Amino acid sequence: MDAIIVISNLQSSNPMSETSKYDLRGANIANFADTVQGDQKAVQHNYATPQNLAEAAQEIQQLISQLAQTYPTNTEVEKQTFVAKVDAEIKKNSRLRSILITGGIELIKILCPPLGIPIEMGKKWLETASLSE
């Protein structure tokens, strides 16, 4: 008859009844370690939901129309104020930011003509800055 011997080291075991000091309910995280030993790394990718380009363009156009009514662009100062307000709106609205990145610079220039010249100036400045280094 064979015998099975089980050796258990009770001092090093971690009881399951111990509650975690971290509350991760509803967290958007794949893995978690309290104490990391060695070189452990994790990468988390958050992707925006796909969107119809026509919907995106319409949403941007509505925002620009609303801002254009609030901030008319007859003088240079008014144009600068308008551009600053559009910039502030883009910074606070992550969905709008992802739409603009998807549509690219050309979409911005079509939907907001006052931004066309500063965009081209910025592109040229970046090109010449990289050439001079």
C-alpha positions in Angstrom: 0.0 0.0 0.0 1.3 3.4 -1.0 1.3 6.3 1.5 0.7 9.9 0.7 2.5 12.3 2.9 1.3 16.0 2.9 3.6 18.5 4.5 2.2 21.9 5.1 4.0 24.9 6.4 1.2 26.8 8.2 3.4 29.7 9.2 4.0 30.9 5.6 0.5 30.4 4.3 -1.7 33.4 3.9 -5.2 32.9 5.1 -8.0 33.6 2.6 -10.1 35.3 5.2 -7.7 38.2 5.2 -9.4 41.2 3.5 -7.5 43.3 1.0 -6.6 46.8 1.9 -7.4 47.8 -1.7 -10.9 48.3 -3.0 -10.7 47.7 -6.8 -14.4 47.3 -7.5 -15.2 48.9 -10.8 -11.5 49.5 -11.5 -10.3 49.3 -15.1 -7.1 47.4 -14.4 -6.0 44.0 -15.6 -3.5 43.0 -12.8 -2.4 44.3 -9.5 0.5 43.5 -7.1 0.9 44.7 -3.5 4.6 43.9 -3.5 6.5 43.5 -6.7 9.7 41.5 -6.8 11.7 41.6 -9.9 10.9 43.5 -13.1 7.2 43.2 -13.5 5.5 45.5 -16.0 2.0 46.0 -17.2 0.6 47.9 -20.2 -3.0 49.1 -20.3 -4.6 50.3 -23.5 -7.8 52.4 -23.4 -9.3 52.8 -26.9 -12.0 55.3 -27.8 -15.2 53.8 -29.2 -15.3 53.9 -33.0 -17.3 56.8 -34.4 -18.8 57.7 -37.7 -16.8 60.5 -39.3 -19.9 62.3 -40.5 -21.2 62.3 -36.9 -17.9 63.6 -35.7 -17.8 66.4 -38.2 -21.4 67.4 -37.4 -20.6 67.5 -33.6 -17.5 69.7 -34.3 -19.5 71.9 -36.6 -22.2 72.4 -34.0 -19.6 73.3 -31.4 -17.9 75.8 -33.7 -21.2 77.4 -34.6 -22.1 77.8 -31.0 -18.7 79.3 -30.2 -18.9 81.6 -33.3 -22.2 83.0 -32.1 -20.9 83.6 -28.7 -17.6 85.0 -29.8 -17.8 86.7 -33.2 -14.7 86.8 -35.4 -14.8 90.3 -37.0 -11.6 91.7 -35.6 -8.2 90.0 -34.9 -8.8 90.1 -31.2 -12.1 88.4 -31.6 -10.5 85.7 -33.8 -7.9 85.1 -31.1 -10.5 84.9 -28.4 -12.5 82.4 -30.6 -9.4 80.3 -31.1 -8.7 80.3 -27.4 -12.2 79.2 -26.6 -12.1 76.4 -29.1 -8.7 75.3 -27.7 -10.2 75.3 -24.1 -13.2 73.2 -25.3 -10.9 70.7 -27.0 -8.8 70.4 -23.8 -11.7 69.7 -21.5 -13.6 67.4 -23.9 -11.7 64.1 -24.4 -14.3 62.8 -26.9 -13.9 65.9 -29.0 -10.1 65.6 -28.8 -10.2 62.0 -30.1 -12.5 63.0 -32.9 -10.2 65.8 -34.0 -7.2 63.5 -33.9 -9.1 61.0 -36.1 -10.1 63.7 -38.6 -6.7 65.3 -38.6 -5.5 68.8 -39.2 -7.3 69.1 -42.5 -10.7 68.6 -40.8 -9.9 71.3 -38.3 -8.9 73.8 -41.1 -12.1 73.1 -43.0 -14.4 73.4 -39.9 -12.7 76.3 -38.4 -11.0 78.6 -41.1 -9.6 81.0 -38.5 -7.3 78.2 -37.3 -5.9 77.5 -40.8 -3.1 80.1 -40.7 -1.9 79.4 -37.2 -1.8 75.7 -38.0 0.3 76.2 -41.1 2.6 78.6 -39.2 3.1 75.9 -36.5 3.8 73.2 -39.1 6.4 75.4 -40.8 7.9 76.3 -37.5 8.3 72.6 -36.5 9.8 71.8 -39.9 12.4 74.6 -39.7 13.1 73.8 -36.0 13.9 70.2 -36.9 16.2 71.2 -39.8 18.2 73.6 -37.7 19.2 71.0 -35.1 
